[in-house]
Amino acid sequence: MDNKKIDYLIEKHNSEASSLIQILLDIQSENHWLPKEALERVSEKLQIPLTRTMHIASFYKAFSLVPKGRHEVHICMGTACHVRGAKRVLETVEDLTGIKPGETDVDMKFSLETVNCLGCCALGPVIEINGKTHGKISVSETAEVLNSYK
Amino acid sequence: MKIINLNIDGKIIKANEGMTVLEAAQSAGIFIPKLCHHEKLIPFGGCRLCIVEIDAGGWTKLVVSCVYQAEANMVVKTRSEKIDRIRKTILELLLAHAPNSLALQELAHEYGADKNRFEKEASFCVHCGLCVRYCSEVKKLNAVGFIDRGINKEISFIPEIAAKECNSCKECFPLCPTSYLQAVFVLTEALSFPEH
């Protein structure tokens, strides 16, 4: 992510220090993670100490300080999904991708995260890939869905 | 500045309006234990050791004296069975993280805290924030900050700033109640700027 792009996102928020989280969220959604250079640039432009930016970037789970894969897989482990077999879905995804929650595979294809509720419990078990929800998913469907992502 | 009278442990004390209860007590030579308080820093209210009881019209209220403003005619108790029990538990919880801290052991002795009461979880840092706040508020260098949250919260140096500034300052070192800060600095130095 180049500085021009970062500067654009900062200016979109009028370079206000109070918009730090919004700016970081914008960079996160654009770039899928927050590189050190981006945090430094934001700190410098907003005149916020880097320690503070780091504190905030490491505090919220919405931010990632490590590179993410092209496709972000979120598996719901909430109560409703859990009783409907979210664990088996998770195991299948782990087997197919070879990664555990919080990790990214070597090809940078998938990043896996577990979440505690996606808010659509009637669709359990639910997985969400790149923001698209796949509900009532079975183990065999899981494989199909994952294979459809290149 | 307006002078107010308040009663701390039965003694009538004069204090300036706007002072915290802790400052008022200190100005009168009354000792209240504390870890995260430093006269040059904005009160933090992190360690809760300076908790005191105040009379709130017939019942008592527990307040953290370093962040509670002194009021006229306030009645404060700095020691009671209840306060001692709270301080003892706080100390025992802190000792689970930093069992060998001298500052904690001294207080533990005073309040009868048992350092083995809780299972040891040696994180060493007790999150008093003295180093972080001193670096930012007094030195304005922001070389060290908090990262992460909850049980994973820890202090971390920004290597680029630490390499430039820390060796000639190190003013935060004596503030740390557990010596963990020194350890983090040495580690940062070893990893990021060993030639200096």
HADDOCK unambig.tbl for C-alpha pairs under 7 A between the chains (distance, minus, plus):
assign (segid A and resid 49 and name CA) (segid B and resid 142 and name CA) 6.24 0.50 0.50
assign (segid A and resid 51 and name CA) (segid B and resid 142 and name CA) 6.22 0.50 0.50
assign (segid A and resid 51 and name CA) (segid B and resid 144 and name CA) 6.48 0.50 0.50
assign (segid A and resid 51 and name CA) (segid B and resid 145 and name CA) 4.83 0.50 0.50
assign (segid A and resid 51 and name CA) (segid B and resid 158 and name CA) 6.99 0.50 0.50
assign (segid A and resid 52 and name CA) (segid B and resid 145 and name CA) 6.88 0.50 0.50
assign (segid A and resid 54 and name CA) (segid B and resid 147 and name CA) 6.38 0.50 0.50
assign (segid A and resid 55 and name CA) (segid B and resid 145 and name CA) 6.97 0.50 0.50
assign (segid A and resid 55 and name CA) (segid B and resid 146 and name CA) 5.54 0.50 0.50
assign (segid A and resid 55 and name CA) (segid B and resid 147 and name CA) 4.50 0.50 0.50
assign (segid A and resid 55 and name CA) (segid B and resid 148 and name CA) 6.40 0.50 0.50
assign (segid A and resid 58 and name CA) (segid B and resid 147 and name CA) 5.77 0.50 0.50
assign (segid A and resid 58 and name CA) (segid B and resid 148 and name CA) 4.73 0.50 0.50
assign (segid A and resid 59 and name CA) (segid B and resid 147 and name CA) 6.85 0.50 0.50
assign (segid A and resid 59 and name CA) (segid B and resid 148 and name CA) 4.74 0.50 0.50
assign (segid A and resid 59 and name CA) (segid B and resid 149 and name CA) 5.43 0.50 0.50
